[in-house]
Amino acid sequence: MKVVIVGAGAGGMTAASRIRALKPEWDVKVFEATGFASHAPCGIPYSIEYGFPGDELMYYRPEVFIKERGIDLRLHAKVTEVKDGSIVVDENGVKNEYEWDKLLIATGASPKVPPIEGVDLENIYTVDLPPDAEILKSALAEAKNVVIAGAGYVGLEMAEAVSSLGKKVTVVEMAEHPLPNFDSEIGEILKKDMEQKVDLRLNEKIEAFEGRDSVERVITDRGEYRADLVILALGVKPNVELAEQIGVELGETGAIRVNQKMETSVENVYAAGDVAETRHLITGKPAWIPLAPAGNKMGYVAGVNMSGGNIEFPGVVGTQITKFYDLQIAKTGLSEKEAIKEGFEVKSAFITANTKVHYYPGAKKTYLKVVKDAETNRILGAQIAGYEMVAMRVNVFAVAIQAGLTTKDVFFSDLAYAPPFTPIWDPVIVAARVLKF
């Protein structure tokens, strides 16, 4: 059996490893356009901030897959065409064709680039793949004034990384607060922290970039800003071009439509990772939330099913976490505005609490916004900002939401307590109590 996988990111390499484990006699080829396998683009801001080499952004080195797992991994091999039963690959300028019996499309997603004047000037960058880390480091060494377009996850993380290098950073965001997919209570907390480190410009739209050869100014609907370098952090789009070549159906989100076995509309063609659509476990609707944990699991499911197994990927609740310097921010499920948009009648609670008992040294503030269905009391979403243990608490809510738990269930959950770690009434429990049941 000849298996071809396009893309050596999280989904692709997890699938390849699973297939080789289950079917060691099969020929498994993986084609990757860059020189990185099992790569972690989410680490790019931290490579810039802390200075470790960009090639550290590989969970496993290529030789692990080639020598230890027997995968025919081809790096610097760009797939240019997908046909029924074969692919065409550009390998160092030479076009080669390879046959496949089963195909996995794991081509990920790419940053959006707005169609505005001057966007093609030099020193305007996106944050995409691990090689970008070294490119950005070199460019930033010569820059003093940096403008970041967008205050979503990538914009936030790049704002920390670049400002930590001593650069003057301006962040321009169209929404009324950073992290626009959060509710305003959490957004305002982040806003205050960001304003201490960067020049944060909200409710402002970039209209053009100006300069001779390289960017020199960013023009918005409210002013202009000097810029030696610009980083575009305006979201991503799924890389579906190869899938469309063989008639793979796209979903309403624009990503590849798959069933829970990661099968596409074309027989023996699968898709996994950031290029694939999934199901939201609260709404039951198609969702596209490109994050690494789901991408890895999609790859695992695809690999099992391509090998003749039978396993399903249930969907996601969209759990995510980031930080800006010491402030940690996390979200799972639906925000209040998202829940209302989906037609839920909701009740929400916003609480401020300590992370430890009052007498134990080092207690810090944490802030929780929790949303429930007013009729059933089912937890629909949670957002947390604070200076420690945010990941633990958002993960509690993620499991609660996925399990369909109510405020009563969460209130009576038997969470751990000791003075160095939590207050006796953990903020998770307090939020459930305030929401009532």
N, C-alpha and C positions, 0 to 999 in steps of 0.2 A: 504494500500500500504506500502510495506516494502522498505525503502531506506537505503542503506549502503554507507557511505563515508569513504574512506581510506585516512587519513591525516587531521590533525586539524590546518593546517596553514592558510594562507590568503584565498586561494581559497576554501578550504574545509569548513571552518567555515562560510564564506560568503554565500556559497551555502546552507548549512544546515539552516542558519537563514532565508534565502529567502523561502526555502521550507516550513519551519514551519509557516512562516507568511502567505503564500498562501494556504497551506493545513494543518491546525492545527490538523486535525484528523489523519494524516499519522504518521507512526512510523519511526523516523529518528534517525539512529545510526551513530556515528562518532567514528572511532578507531584511536588512536594516540599512537605511540610507546614510546614517551617521556612523561614527566609530564607537558608539556606546551601545551596550546591551544591558538589559535589566536596569534601565536608567531611572533616575529620580529627579525630574525637573523641579519638583517642589523645593529642592535644596539649593537652587541657584542663588536666592537672596542670601543664604547663610554662607555659601562659598565666597560671595563678595564681602560680606560683613566680617567674617572670621579668617579669610585668606587661605583656606585649604584648597588644594587643587581641584579643578572641575572634574577630573577623572575619578575623584572619590565618590562622585554621584552615580556610582554603579553598585547595586546591592551585591551582585556577584560579577566577577570578572569574566570576560568571554571564554577564557580557557576552562573555567568550571563547566560551562555548558558543552564545550567542544570535547574536552578530554575526559571529564568525569561522567557526563550524561549522554554522550554520543550524539549530540545534536549537530547537524550540519549548519552552523551559524555563519552567514555571510555578511560581513560588515562593509560599509561603503558600497552597498549594493542597492540601487534605487529601482524599485519596480515602476516601470513606465506604462505598462499595459497589462490588463487582465483579460484573458480570453476564456472561453468555455473549455476547460481542461488544460490550460497552460497559462504561463505568465512570461512577460518580456522584462528582462532586468538589465540595467546599465551598470556594468561592473568595470569601474575605472575606464570609462569611455568605450567599452566593448559591449555590444548588445548580445545577450544570450537568452535562450528560451528554455523554460523548464515545464515539464508536465506535472499535473496534480490530479489526484483522485478526490482529495478533500482539501478545502481551502479555508483558512482563517484570516479574516481581515481585522487587523489590530493596528490601524494606522493612526489612532489617537486623535488629537485636536490641535489646532494652531491658533495663535493670537489673532484677534480681529485688528485690521488696519483700516482706519476710516478713510473714505475717499474725499479728503479735503486738500486744499492747496498747500503745497510744500511738503507733503508727507514723505516724498522721495528724497529730501535733502539728506546729506550725510549727518551722522551723529544722532539719528533718530532710530531707536532700537525697540525690539520686542523682547520678551522673556519667554523662550520657547523650550529649547532643548539644552542639555548640559554643556555642549560646546559654547553656548552663549555666555557662560560664566566667565571664561577667560577673555572673550571679546569685550565684555562689559568692563572687566577689571582694567584692561588696557586703555579703553576709552575714558573711563572715569579718572584715571591718573592725571589726565590733562584738563579735566573739567572743573570749574568752580561753581557754576550755576546750573542746577539740574531741575528740570520740570518733569513731573510724573503725571501722566494723564490717566485719571481713574483712581478711586479709593476703595476698590474691592480688595480681595485677598492679595493678589499680586502687587497691586499698588501700595497697599499697606506695608507688606513685607519689604518691598523695595525702598519705600520711604525710610524705614528703619535702617536698612543696610547702607543706603547712600548717605543719610545724615550722620550715621555713626562714623563715617570716614571724614567728617568735617566739612562736607559740601553744604552749600546753601540749597535747600530743597524746597520747591514749591509744588504742592499737590493740588491739581485742579479736578473737581468732581461736579457733575451735573446735579446730583441729588442734594437733599438738604442736610444729610449727614454721611459720614464715611460708613462703609459696609451697608449699602442701600438695601440689601435683602434682610437686614435686621430691623426690628422696630426701633422707634425713635428713643425710647428710654435707654437702651444699650448704646445706640449710636451717639447720644449726647455724652455719655461717659467717655467713649473713645475719642470724641471730638476734643474734649478738654485736654486729654493726654497728648494728642497729636499737636495741638496748638502750642505746646511747650517745646516741641522739637522741630517742627517744620512750619512753613507758611501754607496754611490750609485754606483753600479757596473753594467754597461750596456754592451750590446754585449757579454754577458758571460753566459755560460751554466753550470748548475750543473751536475756533472757526478757521484758523490757518496757522501755518508755520512759515517764517520768513528768514531769509539769509541768502548770501551769495551762493556758495557751494555747500557749506555746512549750515545747520540751523543756528540762528542767532537770537530769534524772538519767537515767542508763542503768543498768538493773538486770540483773545477770547471775546465774548459778547459784552465783557465788562472792563476790559483793559488789555494790557500786554505785559509780558514778563521776559526778562533776559534769560537766555538759555544757551549754554555751551553744549548741552546734551539733553535729549528727551527720551523718556522711557514710556512706551505705550502699554497701558495695562487696562484695556477696555473690554476684557472678556475674551472668550475663545469660541471657535466654531469647529464642528466635527469634520475630519478629513474624509469625505465620502466620495471623492472623485473616482477612485479606482473601483469602488463598489458599483457606482452608476454605470461603468463601462460594460458590466455584464448583467445589467437590469435588476440589480438588487433594490428592493423597495425601501424607500425612506419613510420614517414615521413623521407624525405631525410636529415633532420637535426639530426636525431636520437631520437627526441622527439616523443610523440604520435601524430599521424595525427588526426586532428579533423576538422569538418566543422565549419561554423560560429555560429552554435547552440551549439558547444562544444560536439557534438556527435562523437563517435569513429566509427570504422568499424564494431563493434559488437553491435547488437541491445540492447537498454536499458543500454548501458555502455557509460558513459561520462568521459571526462577528463578536468581538469582545473588547472591553475597555472603553476609553473615552469616545470612541467612534460609534458606540452602540447605545441605543435607547433602552430604558428599562421601565419598571412599574413603580409608582410611588405607593408605599404600603398604607398610607392614610387615605389618599383620594382614590386609589385604584386606577388612576389614569397614567398614560405614558409620561415618563419623566426622563430628562437628560440632565444628570448631575455628575459631571466628569471629575471624579475623585479617585485617588489611588487604591484605597481599600476595596471599593466595589470593583474596580478594574481588575485587580488581582483575583478576586472571587469569580468574576465573569470568566476570566481565563481558565481558572480551575474547572469550572463547569463545562466550558467549551471543550477542554482537553479530555475530560471524562467521556462526554457524549460523542466526540469524534472517534474515540477508541471503542465505541460500542456500548458504553455504559448508559445509565439512565439517572440523571440528577438534574434538578431544576434550581435556577437562581430566583429566589422569591421576590426580590425588589429591594428598595432602599427607603430610608427615612431622611436621608440627606445630612447625616451627622458630619460636622466640620468644625475645625478649630484653628486659630491662628493667634498671633500676638503682635503687639507693638511695644517694644522695649519690655517693661515689666508687666504690662497689662495683657492678660490673656482673655480672649474672646471666643466663645463657642456657641454653636446653634445645632439643634436637632429638630426634626419635624417641621411644622408650619409656624411661621410667625403669625401674629394676630392679623396683620393686614392680608397675609396669604390665605389664612383660614377663612376670613370673611369673603374674600374673592372666590373661594371654592364653595361658598354657600352655607358654611357652618354658622350656627348661632353660637357665639363664643362668650366666655367669661375669662378674664385674665387677672393676674396678680403680679405686681412688681414689688420685690422686697429687697431690703438691704440687711446684711447679716455679717457677723464675724466668722472667720474661718476656724477659730479655736475658742475655748472658753475664755472669759474675760481676764482671768487671773494668770493665764499661761503666757509667757513672753512671746512676742512676735505675731500676735493675732492681727489679721489684715481684713479689710473690707471685701465683701463679695456681693454681687448684684444679680438677682435672678428675675427674669420675666417668663412666666409660665402661662400657657394657654390651654383651656379645656373646652370640650363640647358642653354647652350649657344644658343640653337635654340628657345626655348619657353620663356626664362627668368623666368621659374618657380624656386622657391627656393627649393633646394634639401637637404641642410643641414646647420647647424650652430654649431660652437664650441666657447665657451667663457671661458676665465680665467680672474679673477679679485678678488678684495677684498671686494666688496659689490654688491648687487642687481643682481648677476649672475642668480639666479633662476628666477627672474622676466623676464629678457631678453631672457633666453632660452625658457621660456614658451610662450613668444610672438612668437618666431620662430616655436615652436612646433605646435601651432594652425595654423600659416600661412602655414606651410608645409602640415598639415593634410587637410587644406582647398584648397590646390593647388594654393596658391597665388603666384603672380609674384613679381619681384623686384619693379615694378611700384605700385602694390597694397600695398606693405610694405612701400614704400617711402611715400605714401599718407595716411597711417594709422594714425588715430587721437589719438596719444599717449599723456598721461598726461605730463604736464611740470610745475615745480616750482623750483626755485633755490636750495632749500634744498634737492631735490630729483634727478634731472636730469639736464643735459645741455639742452639748448633750442633745439639744434639738438641732439636728443637722439642717442647713438651709433648704435642702431638698424636702425634708419633712415639713418644715415651716411653710414652704410655698404651697404644698398640698393642703395643709390645714387652713391657710388663708383662703384658698379657693373653695373650700368646704365640700362636703359630700352628703 
